[in-house]
Amino acid sequence: TEWGAFGDDGALDDLRTEFDRELDLGSLNPGKQLFEKMIGSLYLGELVRLILLKMTKEGLLFNGKASTALLTKGKIEMKHVSAMEKYKEGLSNTKEILTELNLFPSEEDCVAVQHVCTIVSFRSANLCAAALAAILTRLRENKKLLRMRTTVGIDGGLYKTHPQYAKRLHKVVRRLVPTCDVRFLLSLSGSGKGAAMVTAVARRLAAQRSHIDATLAPFLLSLETLTEVRNKMRTELEYGLKRETQANATVKMLPTYVRGTPDGTEKGKFLALDLGGTNFRVLLVKIKSGRRRSVQMYNKIFAIPLEIMQGTGEELFDHIVQCIADFLEYMGIKGARLPLGFTFSFPCRQASIDKGTLVGWTKGFKATDCEGEDVVDMLREAIRRRNEFDLDIVAVVNDTVGTMMTCGYEDPNCEIGLIAGTGSNVCYMEDMKNIEIVEGNEGKMCINTEWGAFGDNGCIDNIRTKYDKEVDEGSLNPGKQRYEKMTSGMYLGEIVRQILIDLTKQGLLFRGHISESLMKRGIFETKFLSQIESDQLALLQVRRILQQLGLDSTCEDSIIVKEVCGVVSQRAAQLCGAGLAAIVEKKRENRGVERLQITVGVDGTLYKLHPHFSRVLQETVKELAPQCDVTFMLSEDGSGKGAALITAVAKRLHNVGQ
């Protein structure tokens, strides 16, 4: 860029001080390279000298006595400024340097001089950061990205030797361009070694880079594309709510018959069951009302073996009841007939709060003779078969509803629940007048959108990549839950694996050798994405993770793998954000307000543990729903505590009805 000449046209005149002007007039090229003269190490020592000279003349330093050295141009250099700003020995260095300049400083003089050095170098770092931020913003806009990741290679004595310069520069750049994830890489002998390397490697890297860019390009979604996804999601939400289109709608918009949120009067002991992944939980939840309202929980986790997940429905529910029996025995409450809330995190069509017909399995479950059946009846029958205890099953709920309810207990403004974990789903409180498939127009009801099936009708085929299609075809439910397969933790690692196989086949990774482990389905768990994308992780640690997976990699391979993980998880967060933007915009229109303030309760390991997912999701919602002020609240155990709260609210409303 040759940005040193920035400001030669007067653009920086309002920032230039009398000292900048004096330095410029005394330079070899007056009126030129004005920006460089404000930030370059060649000039910072001279700026400090000019400031100290004026302060001395005004009697503010050294008892008003300037030495010959202080009057001599070039006597204070950048190395002196760096030494004076050192953290521990800075003051003693300052005294030593000033004494060498025959200035005989007091302790107060040393503190003041150190402060002058800090101001001059701080301004340099700030100005350099501002200019770099402009370049990064331009790069991001050129690529039409909402969020960009890049590395800045840096060389130069000021950056390398000044004790605080690098830290200040990094901090200000990140503050000025929050939409860019910037890594700063120190160059070793950039002008010598670097020039030779550039010449030798340029052709190979250019070809490699263009292939990698072409492979990853379909994952980089423009604002225009995300807006289109938001609009399509809105259309599908409406189809799911309307009587004439609901039967064929892909986003099912299932009524939950949850009509209220906690009001603080709920109390009692409740059991909660939580089935939604490879583990099953049983909980005892004690709710206290009044001033000291609180929720206490006791729970036990049980594994669900693969053969049970994919066996018969009877075997699955017998296993669940066995787990309940173990828990009741463990808690010493086998004789109590407690109200129970059943968190069943799969698509269910509900006829009432305690009747839920399974629409279809997701998340790797395949148990037979369950689809089209009432899961509450199946649970009751399994309890009868065991004939050891009885339970009052009050509510069957989705984990998203539980998440919303848990956060609603803390914040009455919470009317949306989002799960971003193994699966992806959202629920929200919809006006009854808009829910055509349920009788009545008064009040609200929670709708379980089951948005994971968005796109099953082909409406987002334009953004599905060949890797998405490969993952879909190899899944237990091909052609179904397409949006979920692009946004949820269960599938992101598998998308990454498919890309890595393709890049290896192209000779761009792992020296073109496809290892046995890379061919293993499911090897690349989403937790590895979170680890690899961590900003704190050095490339050697990324290599170590890949070696644990049986992938022998170079540092160059690690950079590419990190980039692949980044684009896959970024796209997932952006797509999730686009869907959520459609929901919050709908809520705003429902309320008929210019600006909406709303809270979204969130749960799920992807949102909680991934280093960037939550931030990218929130930024996307802000970009696509600018008239909505959305607060995101982490749910504390929505599927357990939430199920108990729904049960408690249902009991309260039932008692009021009686």
C-alpha positions in Angstrom: 0.0 0.0 0.0 2.9 2.4 0.8 0.6 3.8 3.5 3.4 6.0 4.9 2.2 8.7 2.5 -1.3 8.6 4.0 -2.2 12.2 5.1 0.1 13.9 2.6 -3.1 15.4 1.1 -4.0 17.0 4.5 -6.4 14.2 5.5 -4.6 13.9 8.9 -4.1 17.6 9.6 -6.7 17.5 12.5 -4.6 14.8 14.2 -1.1 16.2 13.6 0.3 18.1 16.6 2.8 21.0 16.7 5.5 18.4 17.4 4.6 16.4 14.3 4.8 19.6 12.2 8.2 20.6 13.8 9.6 17.1 13.1 8.3 17.2 9.5 9.9 20.6 8.8 13.2 19.4 10.1 13.1 16.1 8.0 14.8 15.3 4.7 11.4 15.2 2.9 9.0 17.9 4.4 5.3 17.4 3.6 5.8 13.7 2.6 5.3 10.4 4.4 3.3 12.2 7.1 1.6 9.0 8.4 5.0 7.2 8.7 6.3 10.2 10.7 3.5 9.7 13.2 4.0 5.9 13.6 7.4 4.8 12.4 10.2 3.8 14.8 12.6 6.2 13.0 10.6 9.2 14.2 9.1 8.3 17.6 12.3 9.0 19.6 12.5 12.4 17.9 8.9 13.2 18.8 9.6 12.4 22.4 12.7 14.7 22.4 10.6 17.6 21.0 7.9 17.2 23.6 10.5 17.0 26.5 12.3 20.1 25.1 9.1 22.1 25.2 8.2 20.9 28.7 11.7 21.8 29.9 11.5 25.3 28.4 8.1 25.8 30.2 9.7 24.8 33.5 7.8 21.5 33.8 10.9 19.2 33.7 14.5 19.2 34.9 14.1 22.5 36.8 13.8 24.2 33.4 17.4 23.4 32.4 17.8 21.8 29.0 21.1 20.0 28.3 23.0 20.2 25.0 22.0 16.6 24.3 18.3 17.5 24.7 18.8 20.3 22.2 20.4 18.0 19.7 18.3 16.3 17.0 18.4 12.5 17.1 19.8 12.1 20.6 16.7 10.2 21.8 16.1 7.0 19.7 13.4 4.4 19.6 15.6 2.0 21.6 15.6 4.6 24.4 11.7 4.9 24.3 11.4 1.0 24.4 13.8 0.8 27.4 12.0 3.6 29.3 8.6 1.8 28.8 9.7 -1.6 30.2 7.3 -2.8 32.9 9.6 -3.4 35.8 12.9 -1.7 35.0 11.4 1.2 33.1 11.9 3.9 35.7 15.5 3.0 36.5 16.2 2.8 32.7 14.6 6.3 32.3 16.8 7.7 35.1 19.9 6.2 33.5 19.1 7.4 29.9 18.3 11.0 31.1 21.4 11.1 33.2 23.5 10.1 30.1 21.8 13.1 28.4 23.1 15.3 31.3 19.6 16.1 32.5 19.9 15.1 36.2 16.2 14.1 36.6 14.1 13.9 39.8 11.9 10.9 40.5 8.9 13.0 39.3 10.8 13.9 36.1 11.3 10.2 35.4 7.6 9.4 35.8 6.6 12.3 33.5 9.1 11.3 30.8 8.0 7.7 30.9 4.4 8.9 30.5 5.4 11.0 27.4 7.0 7.9 25.9 3.9 5.9 26.5 1.6 8.5 24.9 3.8 8.7 21.8 4.1 4.9 21.3 0.4 4.3 22.2 -0.7 6.8 19.5 1.6 5.0 17.0 0.0 1.6 17.9 -3.5 3.1 17.7 -3.0 4.8 14.3 -1.3 1.7 12.9 -4.3 -0.4 14.2 -6.8 2.0 12.6 -5.2 1.8 9.2 -4.9 -2.0 9.5 -8.6 -2.2 10.5 -9.5 -0.3 7.3 -7.6 -2.9 5.2 -9.2 -5.8 7.0 -12.7 -4.3 6.6 -12.1 -3.9 2.8 -10.9 -7.5 2.6 -14.0 -8.7 4.3 -16.3 -6.6 2.2 -14.5 -7.7 -1.0 -15.2 -11.3 0.0 -18.9 -10.4 0.9 -18.5 -12.1 4.3 -20.4 -11.3 7.5 -17.3 -12.6 9.3 -13.8 -13.2 8.2 -10.8 -15.1 9.5 -7.3 -14.0 8.5 -3.6 -13.9 9.5 -1.5 -10.8 9.5 2.2 -11.4 9.0 4.3 -8.8 10.9 7.9 -7.7 10.9 9.8 -4.7 12.2 11.9 -3.6 15.2 9.2 -1.5 16.8 6.7 -4.4 16.9 9.4 -6.9 18.0 11.3 -4.9 20.6 8.9 -2.5 22.2 7.5 -4.0 25.4 3.8 -3.1 24.9 3.4 -2.2 21.2 2.3 -5.6 19.9 -0.3 -6.1 22.7 -1.7 -2.6 22.2 -1.9 -3.1 18.4 -3.7 -6.4 18.7 -6.2 -5.1 21.2 -7.2 -2.1 19.2 -7.4 -4.0 15.9 -9.8 -6.5 17.5 -11.9 -3.7 19.0 -12.1 -1.8 15.6 -13.0 -4.9 13.5 -15.0 -7.3 15.7 -16.2 -9.0 12.5 -12.7 -10.2 11.7 -10.9 -13.0 13.6 -7.3 -11.8 13.2 -4.2 -13.8 14.1 -0.9 -12.0 14.1 2.1 -14.0 12.9 5.6 -12.8 13.6 7.8 -13.0 10.5 11.4 -14.3 10.9 13.7 -12.6 8.5 10.9 -11.5 6.2 13.0 -9.5 3.8 15.8 -12.1 3.2 14.5 -15.6 3.9 11.0 -14.4 3.0 11.9 -13.2 -0.4 13.6 -16.5 -1.3 10.6 -18.5 0.0 8.1 -16.4 -1.9 10.0 -17.0 -5.1 10.3 -20.7 -4.5 6.9 -21.5 -3.2 4.6 -18.9 -4.9 3.6 -21.1 -7.8 2.8 -24.2 -5.8 0.9 -22.2 -3.1 -1.1 -20.2 -5.7 -2.3 -23.4 -7.3 -2.9 -25.1 -3.9 -4.7 -22.0 -2.5 -7.0 -21.7 -5.5 -8.0 -25.4 -5.2 -8.7 -24.9 -1.4 -10.6 -21.7 -2.0 -12.7 -23.4 -4.7 -13.5 -26.3 -2.3 -14.5 -24.0 0.6 -16.2 -21.2 -1.4 -19.7 -22.8 -1.2 -19.5 -22.6 2.6 -19.0 -18.8 2.5 -22.5 -17.3 2.6 -23.1 -13.7 1.6 -25.5 -11.4 3.4 -27.7 -11.6 0.4 -27.8 -15.5 0.6 -28.5 -15.4 4.4 -31.3 -12.9 3.9 -32.8 -15.3 1.3 -32.6 -18.2 3.9 -34.3 -16.0 6.5 -37.1 -15.2 4.1 -37.6 -18.8 3.1 -37.7 -19.9 6.7 -40.4 -17.3 7.3 -42.4 -18.7 4.4 -42.1 -22.3 5.8 -43.1 -21.1 9.3 -46.3 -19.7 7.9 -47.0 -22.9 5.9 -46.8 -24.9 9.1 -49.3 -22.7 10.9 -52.0 -22.6 8.2 -54.6 -25.3 8.2 -54.6 -25.9 4.4 -50.8 -26.2 4.1 -49.8 -27.7 7.4 -50.1 -31.4 6.3 -47.5 -30.9 3.5 -45.3 -28.4 5.4 -41.7 -29.4 6.1 -41.4 -27.2 9.1 -44.2 -28.8 11.1 -44.9 -26.0 13.7 -46.3 -28.5 16.2 -48.6 -27.1 19.0 -47.3 -28.1 22.4 -50.4 -27.2 24.4 -48.1 -25.3 26.8 -50.1 -22.2 27.4 -48.3 -20.4 30.2 -44.9 -19.6 31.7 -44.0 -19.8 35.4 -45.4 -17.0 37.7 -43.5 -18.0 40.8 -46.3 -19.7 42.7 -45.4 -23.2 41.5 -44.3 -25.6 44.3 -43.9 -29.3 45.1 -41.9 -32.4 44.1 -41.8 -33.5 40.5 -40.1 -36.2 38.5 -38.6 -35.4 35.1 -37.4 -37.7 32.4 -35.0 -36.5 29.7 -34.6 -38.5 26.5 -32.9 -36.7 23.6 -29.5 -38.2 22.8 -27.3 -41.1 23.7 -27.9 -40.6 27.4 -31.1 -40.7 29.4 -31.7 -38.8 32.7 -34.1 -39.2 35.5 -34.5 -36.2 37.9 -36.3 -35.4 41.1 -37.0 -31.7 41.1 -38.2 -29.8 44.3 -39.7 -26.4 43.6 -40.3 -23.8 46.3 -42.5 -20.7 45.9 -42.7 -17.4 47.6 -39.8 -15.1 48.6 -37.3 -17.9 48.9 -38.4 -19.5 45.6 -35.9 -22.0 44.4 -35.4 -25.2 42.3 -33.4 -28.1 43.7 -32.5 -31.0 41.5 -31.3 -34.6 42.0 -30.5 -36.6 38.9 -28.9 -39.8 37.6 -27.6 -40.4 34.0 -28.0 -43.7 32.2 -26.5 -44.7 28.9 -28.6 -45.9 26.0 -26.7 -48.6 24.1 -26.8 -48.4 20.3 -28.6 -51.8 20.1 -31.4 -50.3 22.3 -31.5 -47.0 20.2 -31.9 -49.1 17.0 -33.9 -52.1 18.4 -37.6 -52.3 19.1 -39.8 -49.7 20.7 -40.7 -52.1 23.5 -37.1 -52.7 24.3 -36.4 -48.9 24.4 -39.3 -48.1 26.7 -38.5 -51.1 28.9 -34.9 -49.8 29.2 -36.3 -46.3 30.2 -38.6 -47.8 32.9 -35.6 -49.9 34.2 -33.7 -46.6 34.6 -36.6 -45.0 36.4 -36.9 -47.9 38.8 -33.2 -47.7 39.6 -33.5 -44.0 40.3 -36.6 -44.3 42.5 -34.8 -47.0 44.4 -31.7 -44.9 44.7 -33.7 -41.9 46.0 -35.9 -44.0 48.3 -39.2 -42.8 46.7 -40.5 -45.9 45.0 -43.9 -45.7 46.7 -44.6 -42.1 45.9 -46.9 -41.3 42.9 -45.3 -38.0 41.7 -46.3 -35.8 38.8 -43.9 -36.4 35.9 -42.8 -34.3 32.9 -41.3 -36.2 30.0 -38.8 -34.4 27.9 -38.9 -36.2 24.6 -36.7 -34.3 22.1 -38.0 -35.7 18.9 -40.8 -34.4 16.6 -44.2 -35.2 18.1 -47.7 -34.2 17.1 -49.6 -33.4 20.3 -53.3 -33.5 20.8 -52.9 -32.3 24.4 -50.1 -31.6 26.8 -49.9 -35.3 27.9 -50.4 -36.9 24.4 -47.5 -36.9 21.9 -47.5 -39.0 18.7 -44.0 -39.5 17.4 -43.7 -38.1 13.8 -40.3 -39.6 13.1 -37.0 -40.4 14.8 -33.9 -38.1 14.5 -30.4 -38.0 16.0 -29.5 -41.6 15.3 -32.6 -43.3 16.9 -34.2 -46.0 14.8 -36.4 -48.0 17.3 -39.1 -49.8 15.5 -42.9 -49.7 16.1 -42.7 -46.1 17.6 -43.5 -43.8 14.7 -47.1 -42.9 14.7 -47.6 -44.1 18.3 -48.3 -42.0 21.4 -45.0 -42.0 23.4 -46.8 -41.3 26.7 -49.0 -44.5 26.1 -45.8 -46.5 25.3 -44.2 -45.2 28.6 -47.4 -46.1 30.6 -47.5 -49.6 29.0 -43.9 -50.2 29.9 -44.6 -49.1 33.5 -47.6 -51.5 33.6 -45.4 -54.3 32.2 -42.9 -53.8 35.0 -45.7 -53.5 37.6 -43.5 -52.1 40.4 -44.6 -48.4 40.6 -47.0 -45.9 39.1 -46.5 -42.3 37.9 -48.8 -39.4 37.1 -47.5 -38.4 33.6 -48.7 -34.8 33.3 -46.7 -33.5 30.3 -44.7 -34.6 27.3 -42.4 -31.8 26.2 -39.6 -31.0 23.7 -36.2 -29.9 25.1 -36.6 -26.5 23.4 -39.8 -25.9 25.3 -38.0 -26.8 28.5 -35.2 -24.5 27.7 -37.6 -21.6 27.1 -39.4 -22.4 30.4 -36.3 -22.6 32.5 -35.1 -19.1 31.2 -38.7 -17.8 31.5 -38.5 -18.7 35.3 -35.7 -16.1 35.5 -36.7 -13.7 32.8 -40.4 -13.2 31.9 -39.3 -11.7 28.6 -38.1 -15.1 27.4 -40.5 -16.4 24.7 -38.1 -18.3 22.5 -36.2 -21.5 23.2 -33.2 -22.6 21.0 -31.3 -25.8 21.1 -27.9 -25.8 19.3 -26.2 -29.0 20.3 -26.5 -32.6 19.0 -29.6 -31.5 17.2 -31.0 -28.1 16.2 -34.5 -26.8 17.0 -36.4 -23.8 18.2 -39.8 -23.1 19.9 -41.6 -19.8 20.6 -44.8 -18.4 22.0 -47.2 -17.9 19.1 -50.5 -15.9 19.2 -53.4 -18.4 19.2 -55.1 -16.5 16.4 -52.2 -17.5 14.1 -52.4 -21.2 14.9 -55.1 -22.4 12.6 -54.8 -26.1 13.4 -55.8 -25.4 17.1 -59.2 -24.1 18.2 -59.4 -20.7 19.9 -58.0 -17.2 19.3 -57.2 -16.0 22.9 -53.8 -15.9 24.4 -50.6 -17.7 23.2 -49.3 -21.3 22.9 -45.8 -22.5 22.6 -45.0 -23.9 19.1 -42.3 -26.5 18.6 -41.2 -25.6 15.1 -39.1 -28.7 14.4 -37.1 -26.5 12.0 -34.5 -29.2 11.5 -36.6 -30.4 8.5 -36.4 -27.0 6.9 -35.2 -27.6 3.3 -36.5 -31.2 3.0 -38.7 -29.8 0.2 -35.6 -28.6 -1.7 -36.0 -24.9 -0.9 -32.4 -24.5 0.2 -30.8 -26.9 -2.3 -28.9 -23.9 -3.8 -26.7 -23.7 -0.6 -26.3 -27.4 0.0 -22.8 -28.6 -1.0 -21.8 -32.0 -2.4 -20.4 -32.7 1.1 -23.8 -32.0 2.7 -25.3 -34.5 0.2 -22.7 -37.1 1.0 -23.4 -36.7 4.8 -27.1 -36.9 4.2 -26.9 -40.0 2.0 -24.8 -41.8 4.6 -27.1 -40.9 7.5 -29.9 -43.0 9.0 -32.6 -40.8 7.5 -31.5 -39.7 4.0 -33.5 -36.7 2.6 -34.8 -35.7 6.0 -33.7 -33.0 8.6 -31.5 -31.3 5.9 -31.2 -28.0 7.8 -30.3 -29.8 11.0 -27.6 -31.7 9.1 -26.0 -28.3 8.2 -26.3 -26.7 11.6 -26.1 -29.3 14.4 -23.3 -30.8 16.3 -24.1 -34.3 15.3 -23.1 -33.7 11.6 -20.5 -30.9 11.5 -17.6 -33.2 12.2 -18.8 -35.5 9.4 -19.0 -32.6 6.9 -15.4 -31.7 7.9 -14.3 -35.3 7.4 -15.8 -35.4 3.9 -14.0 -32.2 2.9 -10.7 -33.5 4.3 -11.1 -36.7 2.2 -11.7 -34.6 -0.9 -8.7 -32.3 -0.3 -6.5 -35.3 0.4 -7.7 -36.9 -2.9 -6.7 -33.6 -4.6 -3.2 -34.0 -3.0 -3.7 -30.8 -0.9 -3.6 -32.5 2.5 -1.7 -35.3 4.3 0.7 -35.7 1.4 -2.2 -37.1 -0.7 -2.4 -40.2 1.6 -5.9 -41.1 2.8 -5.4 -42.9 6.1 -7.6 -45.7 7.3 -8.8 -43.6 10.2 -9.9 -40.8 7.9 -12.2 -43.3 6.1 -13.9 -44.1 9.5 -17.3 -42.5 9.7 -17.9 -40.5 12.9 -14.1 -40.2 13.7 -14.3 -36.4 13.6 -16.5 -35.6 16.5 -17.7 -32.0 16.8 -15.8 -31.6 20.1 -12.6 -31.7 18.0 -13.9 -28.8 15.9 -14.3 -26.8 19.1 -10.7 -27.7 20.2 -9.1 -27.1 16.8 -10.8 -23.7 16.4 -9.8 -22.5 19.9 -7.8 -19.2 19.6 -5.5 -20.4 22.4 -4.4 -23.4 20.4 -1.0 -23.4 18.7 -0.6 -25.3 15.4 1.5 -27.9 17.2 -1.5 -28.7 19.5 -3.7 -28.9 16.4 -1.3 -31.4 15.0 -1.4 -33.4 18.2 -5.2 -33.6 18.0 -5.0 -34.8 14.4 -2.3 -37.4 15.5 -4.7 -38.6 18.2 -7.2 -39.2 15.3 -4.5 -41.2 13.5 -3.9 -38.3 11.0 -0.2 -37.6 10.5 -0.1 -34.0 9.6 2.4 -31.1 8.8 1.9 -27.6 10.2 0.6 -26.6 6.8 -2.0 -29.4 7.0 -3.0 -28.1 10.4 -3.6 -24.6 9.0 -5.9 -26.1 6.3 -7.8 -28.3 8.8 -8.3 -25.4 11.1 -9.7 -23.3 8.1 -12.0 -26.2 7.1 -13.4 -26.5 10.6 -13.8 -22.7 10.7 -15.9 -22.4 7.5 -18.1 -25.3 8.4 -18.9 -24.1 11.9 -19.3 -20.5 10.8 -21.8 -21.5 8.1 -23.7 -23.5 10.8 -23.9 -20.5 13.1 -24.9 -18.2 10.3 -27.7 -20.5 9.1 -28.9 -21.0 12.6 -28.9 -17.2 13.0 -30.8 -16.7 9.8 -33.5 -19.0 11.0 -33.7 -17.3 14.4 -33.9 -13.9 12.7 -37.1 -15.1 10.9 -38.6 -16.1 14.3 -37.8 -12.8 16.1 -39.1 -10.8 13.1 -42.3 -12.7 13.2 -42.6 -12.0 17.0 -42.1 -8.3 16.3 -44.8 -8.2 13.7 -47.1 -10.2 16.0 -46.8 -7.5 18.6 -47.1 -4.7 16.1 -44.1 -2.8 17.5 -41.4 -0.8 15.7 -38.7 -2.3 17.9 -38.8 -5.6 19.8 -37.0 -6.5 23.0 -37.0 -10.3 23.6 -34.9 -13.0 25.3 -33.9 -16.3 23.7 -33.2 -19.2 26.1 -30.4 -21.3 24.7 -29.0 -24.7 25.4 -26.8 -27.2 23.6 -23.1 -28.1 23.6 -22.4 -26.5 20.3 -23.6 -23.1 21.5 -22.0 -23.5 25.0 -18.6 -25.0 24.1 -17.6 -23.9 20.6 -15.3 -20.9 20.8 -17.1 -18.9 18.0 -20.5 -20.3 17.4 -22.5 -18.2 19.8 -20.9 -15.0 18.7 -21.4 -15.6 15.0 -25.0 -16.6 15.6 -25.7 -13.5 17.6 -24.1 -11.2 15.0 -26.1 -12.8 12.2 -29.4 -12.3 14.1 -28.4 -8.6 14.7 -27.6 -8.2 11.0 -30.8 -9.9 9.7 -33.2 -8.6 12.3 -32.0 -5.0 13.0 -35.3 -3.9 14.6 -35.0 -6.6 17.3 -32.9 -6.3 20.5 -32.3 -9.9 21.3 -30.8 -11.1 24.6 -29.4 -14.6 24.7 -29.7 -16.4 28.0 -28.0 -19.7 28.8 -30.4 -22.3 30.1 -29.6 -24.2 33.2 -30.9 -27.7 32.4 -33.9 -26.9 30.2 -34.6 -30.6 29.6 -34.7 -31.5 33.3 -35.6 -28.4 35.3 -37.7 -27.2 32.3 -39.8 -30.4 32.2 -40.5 -30.1 35.9 -41.5 -26.4 35.5 -43.9 -27.2 32.6 -45.4 -30.0 34.8 -45.8 -27.5 37.7 -47.4 -24.8 35.5 -49.7 -27.4 33.9 -50.8 -28.6 37.4 -51.3 -25.0 38.5 -53.4 -24.1 35.5 -55.4 -27.4 35.9 -56.1 -26.6 39.5 -57.2 -23.0 38.6 -59.5 -24.5 35.9 -61.1 -26.8 38.4 
